[in-house]
């Protein structure tokens, strides 16, 4: 979303101390107008019917509904609003669900408060924001994911000594596509250079030792 008016915010958080802390933190933000809070999904829906909120900050775990499910429901009521997840949960399945939710921002409760303020600023200006701890958790998650068929193909060509352009020409794709695959393979294998990449590829059985 992008607006020149003050944005109304609803904090959906069932821990009163956390909700109060967020309201206190955000009270001086000149971009925000009404700052309200709800402790349940039902209460959030009821408040949305009576008041338009431009932005929602939502915990993933609520007493009566998953915050991820709630986002889908709120989008029906308020399709032009923006959503930021603010959660402590970094389990594999939760990270995946948040990735696929269409949220405009994701901030972990373990992040510095400045990250949440930055996320709000980005989202209110029409952008997206994913915090440092969230991105780190996603990178850790990737390390446990198997390589795709195309990624294995690229890895084998890298191990054969082919450069990006050569691999791109052989697979009939762009150089940028191969670079994207290369970086993703490196993250999944936990490698920081080509030598480590090949070594880890052999160790995991993706390529045969020469």
N, C-alpha and C positions, 0 to 999 in steps of 0.2 A: 504494500500500500504506500501511497505518497500523498501527503496532505500538508497544507499550510496552517490549518487550524489545530488547536490543541486536541490531542488524542485521548479518548476515554479508555481506561485500562481496567480489566478485571483479572485479579489474581485468584487462581483456583488452587487452593492449598489447604489440606485438612489439619496441618499443624499450626495452631494459633501463633506460636512464637515465631515461626518462619514467616507467616503471613504478615505479622506486625513488623518484623524486621524489614521485609520487602517494601511495605508501605512507607515506613520511616525513611528508608534509603531513597525511594523514588519521589518523596514528597516535594523535593526541591527541583525536580526536573521540569524545566519550563515548557517542555514539549508536551507534557501530560496535563489533562484536565481532571476529570473525575477519576479517582483511584478507589475502586471497590474490591471486595474479596468475597469468595464463596468457599465453603468447606466441603461441598459435595457436588457431584455432577448435576443432580436434580436442582439444587439451588442455583447453579450456574446457568442452567437452561431457563429457569424462571426469571432470573435477573435479565437475561438476554432478551426475553420477550418484552420486558418493560423498559429497557434502556439499551441504546446502541453502544457497543464497545468496539473501538477500532483495533484494539490489541488485547490478546489474552496471554497470560503467563500461567502455564499449566503443569502441575506435577503429574507424573505418569501413573502413580498409584493413589487412587481415591477410594473412599469407603464403599461406594455404590457402583462404580464403573471405572474401567481403565481410562486414563487420560487420553490415550490414543483413540479409543472408541468415541470419547467425548468430542475430540476435534472434528471427527466426521459429522457428528450431530450438529455441532455449532456452525460448521460451514454451511449447512442447509439453512439455518436461521439467519446467518450473517455472512454471506459469501464474500463480501469485500473486506472482511477483517483479516488480521494477521495473527499468527500463533507462534509462541516460543515455549518449548518444553524446558522445564527447570526441574531436574531430577537428580537423585543420588544413584539411580539404578544404571549399572554399566554391564549387565549380563548380555550375553551374545544375542539372545532372542529379542531383548528390549532395544538394543542398538539397531537391529535390523528393522524392527517395527517403526522406530522413530525415523529411520532413513526413508522408509516407504510411506510415511504419513502425510507428506506434503507440507510439513511444518516449515515456517519461514526462518526459524532459528532454534538451536539446541544448545543449552548451557547446563553443565553439570553443577551440582551444589558444592562440589569440591573445588570449583573454579574460584578465582578471585572475584569479588563483587564488581570490579571494573569490567569484567567480561560480560556480565549481564547488562550493564549500562551501555556498553558498546553494541551488544546485540540489539537492544531496544532502538538505539540510534540508527543502526543499519536497516532494521526492519521498517521503521517509520519513514525511512527515505526510499523505500521500495526495494531494498536489497535483502540478502540472506546473511546469516551469521551462524557459524558453528564453532564452538569454543575450543580452546587448545586441548583441554582434557578430553573432550568428546572426540576430537580428531585423533588424539593419541590412542584412545580406546578402540576406535575403528581400525587404526593401523595394527594394533595388537590382534584384533579380531581377524584381520586379513591373513595374518601369519598362520592361522589354523585352517584356512580355506585351501582346498586343492586347486592346482592350476587347471584352467580350462583347456580344451583340446587345442585351441588356437595359441594359447600361452605356451603350451608344451612345444608346439611347432616352432614358435619364435625362439624359445629357449634353446632348442636343438640347433637352430641356425646360428644363434649367437655363439654357442659352443664350437661350431664349425669354423668360427672366425669371420663370419660375414658382418659387414657394417650395416648400419640402419638402411641406407639407400638400397643396398643389394637385397636385403630382406624384403623391403617394400616392393621392389620390382618383381621379386620371385612370387610374392603373395598377392600381387596386384592391388596393393593398398597404398596409402600415402605414407610419407616419412613420419608425419605426426602420429599416425595410428600405431606405427611400430614403436615410437618413443613412449606412447601411452602404455602399450603392452609391456615394454621393458621396465618402466617404473613400477607398474603393478606387480610384475613378477619379482622384482627386487624386494618390494614390501612383503609379499607373501613368503618369500624365502628368507627374509631377514638379512639380506645382503647389502653391503654398502659399496661394492665395486664388482667389476666383471669377474675377477678371479674367485671371489666369494660366491658369486652367482653360480658359476659353473660347478664349483666344489659342492655347494649345497644341492644343486640339481642332481649331481651324481649320488650324493648321500641319500637323497629321497627317492632315487630310482627313476627320475624323469629322463635322464640321459645316461648312456653307457660310457664308462671310462675308456679313454683312447689307449 
